[in-house]
Amino acid sequence: MTLSCDVAIIGAGSAGMAAYRAARVHTDRVLLIEAAHYGTTCARVGCMPSKLMIAAAEAAQTVREAHRFGVQAEAPRIDGRAVMQRVRSERDRFVGFVLDTVRRWPEASRLFGHARFTGPGQLDVDGQRVEARTVIIATGSHAHVPAGWRERLGPRLLVNDDVFDWIDLPRSLAVVGAGVIGLELALALHRLGVRVRLFARGERVGPLTDPELQALARQLFAEDLPLTLHAADLEPQLDGDEVVIGGERFDALLCTTGRRANLDSLGLETLSLPRDTHGRPLMDRHTGQWGDGPVFIAGDVTSDRPLLHEAADAGRIAGDNAARWPDVHRRPRRAPLAVVFSDPQIAIAGASHAELIAAGRAFDTGRVSFADQGRSRVMLVNRGGLHVYAERGTGRLLGAEMIGPAAEHLGHLLAWSVQRGDTVQQMLDCPFYHPVIEEGLRTALRQLSGDLHLPPPPMETCLDCDTAAEVGN
């Protein structure tokens, strides 16, 4: 028996669920197909459980740092089992919310099994034939592991998906890959008492692209964490129950060398879909359309900004257009925003430094160091720097990169300004309380305003008064 639908969605993660809701606005004939498990990457093995582990690490670090304020406290005793019990319990709670949502959807609109294209608009789902007017691919991604490592290390090789099922913390761990996932987990585990070494395959640590800030990031993280750079030719070995890598021995190796799109087993060879030279889908991120036919794609599987809010937006766009097909609408996308929950935190808002250089944009940079920023010194978080980038001639904010305190909050303010098209002067005309970390942003904006050589605003509109006494800003 053949199932027939208007829209078939392969994958029930953040993008797939958003696509389902958007498509159901136009038609009830929507089929959501899932092969593994319901529950998004964010809730199961990504954003939420990692932040639970980071929160525990921050609590331990607060105790260690209390003496710097004149508050004497005993050294923290880390109960690894209790830490992981909370991580798993709260993780399961977040996953439960997702499961509850999916279970409320009509059973007839859900199909469990592995989907594979047998031709245009035709799918085989574990023997069940499905015909769909349009198909959305939202199959997500998986952790990449270098060839031979699994065979060589066996169960001593871990990926981030494995970490959040731990019953207890390990005694030691090698972390290979200094991107967002590796950096966050290495720092958190180090502060939870695990002996950790982070191996960066190049010289970059974290996602910052501004050369000055990337150098600062390397310096700051090397002060807090055992770090080995330029470790691209690692050949870890198993010796008994230990992993030997870089001349050190560890209980296990956590591989965080990136993620790959889940595309290989979908039968895509039966379709004519364009790809770039790296095999990635050539799709329109403003429509979700892959090629010029009735196939759409959304979420981490696209390798385009693998973040929850981006996946949800892409899913909504793809679901809406798949249900409208062939009446495809182009939709705006939000200003880019990425945050790393390291310490210090990292944020990139709007265009990155590398993107501006690659695009040949004419821009100036405003800089501030948090070393002497007033509120940051009060809280003893005065490490890092912020660079803001504005267009020459117009003064319009284009983007920003930062490493420092409250980056998750400053990043939002900056992304909102980029999306609105604010100029530097319009941002300076906004209120800045005293004393707050946001005053550091004002310092960078003032420098940028001077470098841009823009005409001063009329006196009646200029609110950026310099006559009041200010401390450390």
Secondary structure, DSSP 8 states (H G I E B T S, - for coil): -EEEEEEEEE--SHHHHHHHHHHHTT-S-EEEEESS-SS-HHHHHSHHHHHHHHHHHHHHHHHHHGGGGT---------HHHHHHHHHHHHHHHHHHHHHHHHHS-GGGEEES-EEEEETTEEEETTEEEEEEEEEE---EEE---TTHHHHHGGGEE-HHHHTT-SS--SEEEEE--SHHHHHHHHHHHHTT-EEEEE-SSS--SS--SHHHHHHHHHHHHHHS-EE-S-TT---EEETTEEEETTEEES-EEE-S-EEES-TTS-GGGS---B-TTS-B-B-TTT-BBTTSSEEE-SGGGTS---HHHHHHHHHHHHHHHHHTTS---------EEEE-SSSEEEEEES-HHHHHHHT--EEEEEEESTT-HHHHHTT----EEEEEEETTT-BEEEEEEEETTHHHHHHHHHHHHHHT-BHHHHHTS---TT-THHHHHHHHHHHHHHHT-----GGG------S--S--
